Amino acid sequence: MDSSALVRDASKVHAALKELPDGSVICTKDIKLVIPERYKQKRLMLQGLETYVLAVFALVVDDKYYGVSMADAMMRVGPANIATVKYGDDSYLEFHYEKGDVVFGSTELIQDAPLVYSIFDEFIAKARVPWFMNYEDLAKIFDTAEYHAGASLGGSRSIIELIISMVARDPKDLMSYYRHAFKDPKDMLTNPPSVVPLRSVALGATNTTAKIIGAYADEGFTSALDNPSERVEPIEEILRQ
């Protein structure tokens, strides 16, 4: 599947869903729910008598339009035919629902505070960002953490925005921050950022000292040689005293 051929339009997805009095949600036309296959390994998808998935997924209608769910909770989904497909180089699971099928068993979600760490570890620490999430989505990923997960991350999004600004890089030069190349909101579509792992020694550390005394020494030394620091940072001055 070529994700670049899909158009993001939430209104098209909303029009294809209908909530019933019992709280379940059915589709009024064929629809696909798409999640990364790795959700299964990270327990962000749970299968048993019922199936739950992390409510960070894409819904695709008419194989043309898609919308994005961004809720920090596990959501019960209805029975479906599931196919493994490729979007780019990554494997995804597509839940296929036909007109009239129950897509969501309930819109009432259970709060689970530890889930917030799993989301942070997957999307930010390891930079495993699915095709349907853009630069702005990453900055908003914990907007519902207090309401849906019961985890308070403070009253401001500024800390998360700062972290995202650090891991979002210029796709032409991973050592350069995307915010320096970002000129216009349209750039998010025409020239989206590459996201590097927050834990990456080679790309995350900003000075030579941090690279050579941190974990994964081989990566750190290689990065220090390939991209030497041009200035001494305050923490280095303190460590050298």
BELRA-V323399 format. One line per field, one symbol per residue. phi: phi as a letter, one per 30 degrees, with the letter a starting at -180 (. if undefined). burial: # if it has 9 or more other C-alpha atoms within 8 Angstrom, else .. A space follows every 50 residues. Layout:
# BELRA-V323399
phi->???
burial->???
This chain:
# BELRA-V323399
phi->.cddddcdaddddedcbbdcedjdbcccaebbcbbdddeddchcbbcadb cbbddcacccbhhbcbbbcbcdadbdcdeadcbcbccicccbccccccej dddbdacdccdbeddddddddddcdchccdddccedeedcdcdcedddci cdcjdbddddddddddcdbdddaddcddddcdcbedddcdbddcccdddd ddcddcbdeddccddhedddddddddbddcacdeddddddd
burial->..#..#..##.##..###....###############.##...###.... ###########..###############.....####...#########. #######.#.###.##.##########.#...###.###.##.###.### #.....#..##..########..#..##........##...#######.# #####.##.###.#..#.######...##......##....
